[in-house]
Amino acid sequence: MNYKIETPCQKVKNPNWENIKRIILDLPYTDEYFLILEKDKQDYIQACFNEDFKKLKLYTIETRQYSNDIDFKHYQLLTNDVMLVLNGFRNYFNGKEIQLDKYDDISDEF
């Protein structure tokens, strides 16, 4: 599977897990305040560090999953737990299902 990472400062084709993990862990400390990991032109997972919301939730994770070329579901999770961010990205990267039980379906916003 071919993956691509996009951040404000870089685009990386075919990253390995260590590339992805490093960017996630560095989100609060660099200009790389968001990360998008996609495996095709439609499905993706993204995370951003919410600097303005330090007293609330530090991270927003979103994932979009298409059932065909038009129809999709878009899910969002706000969390302070960087392990949830890492686990979501690791599952996506390894081709496993993301556990969406803690995510909100925000598809209607798009």
C-alpha positions in Angstrom: 0.0 0.0 0.0 1.3 3.4 -0.9 0.9 6.1 1.7 1.6 9.8 1.7 2.1 12.2 4.7 1.3 15.9 4.4 2.1 18.5 7.0 2.4 22.3 6.7 6.1 22.0 5.9 6.5 18.7 4.1 5.1 15.9 1.9 6.5 12.4 2.3 5.7 9.6 0.0 5.9 6.0 1.3 6.7 6.9 5.0 7.5 4.3 7.5 5.9 4.0 10.9 8.8 5.8 12.6 8.3 8.9 10.3 4.7 9.0 11.2 5.2 8.5 15.0 7.9 11.2 15.1 5.7 13.8 13.5 2.8 13.0 15.8 5.0 13.2 18.9 6.5 16.5 17.7 3.1 18.2 16.9 3.1 20.3 20.0 6.7 21.5 19.6 7.1 22.4 15.9 5.4 24.2 13.1 4.0 20.8 12.1 0.7 21.4 13.9 -1.2 19.0 11.7 -0.6 15.7 9.9 -2.6 14.0 7.2 -1.9 10.4 6.3 -3.6 9.1 3.2 -3.5 5.8 1.3 -5.4 6.9 -1.7 -7.1 10.1 -3.0 -10.1 9.7 -0.7 -9.6 7.8 2.6 -7.4 9.5 5.2 -6.7 10.1 8.8 -5.5 13.4 10.1 -4.6 14.9 13.5 -3.9 18.4 14.6 -2.6 19.9 17.8 -5.1 22.4 19.3 -2.9 25.0 20.8 -5.9 27.4 21.3 -7.7 24.7 23.4 -5.0 23.7 25.9 -7.4 23.7 28.8 -9.8 21.5 26.8 -8.6 18.9 24.3 -5.1 18.9 22.9 -5.7 16.8 19.8 -8.3 16.5 17.1 -8.3 13.3 15.1 -10.4 13.0 12.0 -10.8 10.2 9.5 -12.8 10.0 6.3 -13.9 6.7 4.9 -15.5 6.4 1.5 -18.0 3.6 0.6 -17.9 4.5 -3.1 -16.6 7.5 -5.2 -19.2 9.9 -3.7 -20.5 8.7 -0.3 -18.3 8.9 2.8 -18.4 9.0 6.6 -16.3 11.6 8.5 -15.5 10.9 12.1 -13.9 13.1 14.7 -12.3 12.5 18.2 -11.1 15.3 20.6 -8.6 13.9 23.1 -5.8 14.8 25.4 -4.3 11.3 25.0 -1.5 11.1 22.5 -1.7 7.3 22.7 -5.1 7.4 21.1 -3.6 9.5 18.2 -0.7 7.1 17.8 -3.0 4.0 18.0 -5.4 5.4 15.4 -2.6 6.2 13.0 -0.9 2.9 13.6 -4.1 1.0 12.9 -4.7 3.0 9.7 -1.1 2.5 8.6 -1.2 -1.2 9.2 -4.5 -1.6 7.3 -6.5 -2.3 10.4 -9.9 -0.8 11.3 -9.8 2.3 13.4 -11.9 1.8 16.6 -14.6 4.4 16.0 -16.6 3.8 19.2 -15.1 7.0 20.8 -15.4 9.1 17.6 -18.3 11.4 16.7 -19.8 11.0 13.2 -19.6 14.6 11.8 -20.4 13.6 8.2 -23.3 16.1 8.1 -20.9 19.0 8.4 -19.5 18.3 4.9 
